[in-house]
Amino acid sequence: MESASPRIEGAGHAGLGRVIESTATAGRRCAVAAATPWRPVTAVTVGGRGTTPSPRWRRRAGAATLASAMDETTLQRLLAAARAAHGQAYAPYSRFAVGAALLDEQGRVHAGCNVENAAHPQGLCAEAGALAALVLAGGRRVLAAVVVAEAPQPTTPCGGCRQKLREFAADDTPILAADGRAVLARHTLGALLPHSFGPDHLLAAPAAAPR
């Protein structure tokens, strides 16, 4: 029997690998809708097309829907993926490895790790890598995020990554900070990035008056 721990395919130093779930749930797929309970999924597939949802969903996203995304099984999937990504991090300069995992609207988990660069501003955060994997797979919403690092304090996304998550996540999206042993802190995106600017500001902007 295969291990229940996910593996990262094609991650390497790019941090954009896809997470392949345990085959223990082979044959079962996850069909997710706003009022549909979550079911286990077997794999993250890369490809497919998606459409960008109306920004109005950000205000309509209810606590019950988001709470269903964070049942214990889903939480363990996210933690396993983020911890596996943490182990793939390329951080030779800071020695500060980070792994991140995101849950999309189809119930799939996407992971990324930080990738440092000798020209320090050119490094890539784990959350950015996970977002790229999510979009590549056709995802357009982030329903939950887990960040894993080993540090004296719980590690949350940096300011830039909070803004990147804002593009795809609602204010009440759960953001969890964890290490290799336990969840250390629980936040929402709105608490980490209050009064934020996002796509709804641009798409909802009134048209300019004709001259």
VMD Tcl script that draws the C-alpha trace (Angstrom):
set ca {
  {0.00 0.00 0.00}
  {1.29 3.44 -0.84}
  {2.06 5.98 1.81}
  {-0.59 8.53 2.69}
  {1.97 11.34 2.46}
  {1.82 13.33 -0.77}
  {4.82 13.76 -3.01}
  {5.84 16.78 -5.03}
  {6.28 16.24 -8.75}
  {8.54 18.53 -10.68}
  {9.13 20.87 -7.76}
  {12.92 20.93 -7.57}
  {14.15 24.48 -7.22}
  {11.21 25.97 -9.04}
  {8.72 25.47 -6.21}
  {5.91 24.99 -8.72}
  {5.44 21.24 -8.42}
  {2.04 19.67 -8.29}
  {0.97 17.65 -5.29}
  {-0.15 14.11 -5.89}
  {-2.48 12.87 -3.20}
  {-2.45 9.39 -1.69}
  {-3.98 6.70 -3.87}
  {-5.84 5.40 -0.82}
  {-8.88 7.24 -2.17}
  {-8.42 6.05 -5.77}
  {-11.51 6.38 -7.90}
  {-13.03 9.17 -5.86}
  {-13.07 12.74 -7.06}
  {-14.02 15.97 -5.41}
  {-16.87 18.00 -6.85}
  {-17.04 21.27 -5.01}
  {-19.79 23.84 -5.03}
  {-20.78 26.55 -2.60}
  {-23.15 24.29 -0.69}
  {-21.58 20.90 -1.44}
  {-19.70 19.02 1.30}
  {-16.03 18.29 0.63}
  {-14.98 14.82 -0.46}
  {-11.43 13.48 -0.75}
  {-9.63 13.84 -4.06}
  {-7.04 11.52 -5.53}
  {-4.77 13.79 -7.54}
  {-3.93 17.28 -8.63}
  {-3.94 17.46 -12.40}
  {-2.23 20.18 -14.34}
  {-4.12 21.72 -17.22}
  {-7.68 22.65 -17.94}
  {-9.23 26.04 -18.40}
  {-11.02 28.24 -15.93}
  {-12.83 31.51 -15.87}
  {-12.21 34.34 -13.49}
  {-15.16 34.63 -11.07}
  {-16.95 37.85 -10.43}
  {-15.29 39.74 -7.58}
  {-18.67 39.84 -5.85}
  {-18.07 36.29 -4.59}
  {-15.59 37.76 -2.12}
  {-18.37 39.41 -0.18}
  {-20.79 36.50 -0.50}
  {-18.38 33.80 0.67}
  {-19.99 32.53 3.84}
  {-18.29 31.19 6.94}
  {-20.07 27.85 6.55}
  {-18.63 27.31 3.07}
  {-15.12 28.17 4.16}
  {-15.44 26.15 7.34}
  {-16.31 23.09 5.26}
  {-13.05 23.59 3.37}
  {-11.15 23.18 6.62}
  {-12.45 19.91 7.98}
  {-9.84 17.70 9.62}
  {-9.16 15.61 6.53}
  {-8.57 18.68 4.38}
  {-6.42 20.28 7.05}
  {-4.21 17.20 7.19}
  {-3.88 17.19 3.39}
  {-2.79 20.83 3.43}
  {-0.34 20.27 6.27}
  {1.19 17.22 4.58}
  {1.61 19.09 1.30}
  {3.09 22.20 2.94}
  {5.50 20.11 5.01}
  {6.61 18.17 1.95}
  {7.18 21.45 0.10}
  {9.11 22.81 3.09}
  {11.53 19.93 2.65}
  {12.13 20.94 -0.99}
  {12.91 24.61 -0.26}
  {16.03 26.13 -1.83}
  {17.32 28.52 0.83}
  {21.13 28.36 0.86}
  {21.53 31.99 1.98}
  {19.01 32.53 4.76}
  {18.63 28.84 5.71}
  {14.98 29.75 6.30}
  {12.90 27.15 4.48}
  {9.20 27.73 3.88}
  {6.52 25.51 2.41}
  {3.00 26.58 1.49}
  {-0.12 24.74 0.39}
  {-3.34 26.18 -1.03}
  {-6.79 24.68 -1.40}
  {-8.63 25.62 -4.60}
  {-12.33 25.69 -5.47}
  {-12.19 22.15 -6.85}
  {-10.81 20.72 -3.62}
  {-7.29 20.32 -5.02}
  {-4.14 21.09 -3.06}
  {-1.27 23.04 -4.64}
  {2.12 23.46 -2.99}
  {5.18 25.65 -3.35}
  {8.47 26.30 -1.60}
  {10.69 29.34 -1.32}
  {13.48 29.60 -3.89}
  {16.29 32.00 -3.02}
  {18.62 33.66 -5.48}
  {22.14 35.09 -5.17}
  {20.61 38.39 -6.29}
  {18.41 38.47 -3.20}
  {15.42 40.48 -4.53}
  {14.91 37.85 -7.23}
  {13.93 35.09 -4.83}
  {10.51 33.45 -4.89}
  {8.25 33.02 -1.86}
  {6.57 29.69 -1.19}
  {3.09 31.21 -1.41}
  {3.88 32.69 -4.83}
  {5.03 29.30 -6.09}
  {1.87 27.63 -4.79}
  {-0.30 30.30 -6.43}
  {1.44 29.76 -9.76}
  {0.78 26.01 -9.51}
  {-2.87 26.67 -8.64}
  {-3.42 28.95 -11.63}
  {-1.55 26.60 -13.96}
  {-3.92 23.81 -12.92}
  {-6.95 25.96 -13.74}
  {-7.77 27.11 -10.20}
  {-9.14 30.59 -9.68}
  {-9.98 30.65 -5.97}
  {-8.04 30.07 -2.79}
  {-10.24 28.65 -0.03}
  {-7.52 27.98 2.54}
  {-3.77 28.30 2.97}
  {-1.16 26.69 5.20}
  {2.37 28.03 5.66}
  {5.03 25.80 7.26}
  {8.36 26.99 8.66}
  {10.59 26.30 11.64}
  {10.91 29.56 13.58}
  {10.54 30.92 17.13}
  {7.28 32.61 16.09}
  {4.49 31.36 13.77}
  {5.32 32.27 10.18}
  {2.63 34.05 8.19}
  {2.80 35.20 4.55}
  {4.87 38.32 3.95}
  {3.12 41.53 2.93}
  {3.65 40.91 -0.77}
  {2.26 37.38 -0.56}
  {-0.76 38.57 1.39}
  {-1.53 40.86 -1.52}
  {-0.96 38.04 -4.01}
  {-3.40 35.84 -2.07}
  {-5.91 38.69 -2.03}
  {-6.27 38.31 -5.80}
  {-7.88 34.90 -5.34}
  {-9.07 34.75 -1.71}
  {-11.88 36.25 0.36}
  {-11.39 38.16 3.60}
  {-12.50 35.16 5.66}
  {-10.15 32.70 3.98}
  {-8.30 30.80 6.73}
  {-4.51 31.23 6.77}
  {-2.76 28.77 9.10}
  {0.82 28.94 10.34}
  {2.41 25.61 11.26}
  {5.70 23.81 11.74}
  {6.62 20.16 11.39}
  {4.65 19.20 14.49}
  {1.52 21.30 14.89}
  {-0.60 24.24 13.78}
  {0.74 27.26 15.68}
  {-1.64 30.06 14.69}
  {-4.86 30.59 12.79}
  {-5.74 33.83 11.01}
  {-7.95 35.04 8.20}
  {-6.70 36.94 5.19}
  {-8.78 39.94 6.23}
  {-7.07 40.01 9.62}
  {-3.62 39.82 8.03}
  {-4.42 42.33 5.30}
  {-7.23 44.61 6.51}
  {-8.93 47.20 4.30}
  {-7.11 45.76 1.31}
  {-7.12 46.71 -2.36}
  {-8.07 44.04 -4.88}
  {-9.61 43.23 -8.26}
  {-13.09 44.18 -7.09}
  {-11.93 47.80 -6.85}
  {-10.94 47.80 -10.51}
  {-13.80 45.76 -11.95}
  {-16.43 47.63 -9.98}
  {-15.05 51.08 -10.79}
  {-17.63 53.38 -12.48}
  {-17.07 54.15 -16.10}
  {-15.53 57.49 -16.90}
  {-18.02 60.18 -17.88}
  {-17.98 60.97 -21.62}
  {-16.39 64.25 -22.62}
}
mol new
graphics top color blue
foreach p $ca { graphics top sphere $p radius 0.5 }
foreach p [lrange $ca 0 end-1] q [lrange $ca 1 end] { graphics top cylinder $p $q radius 0.2 }
display resetview
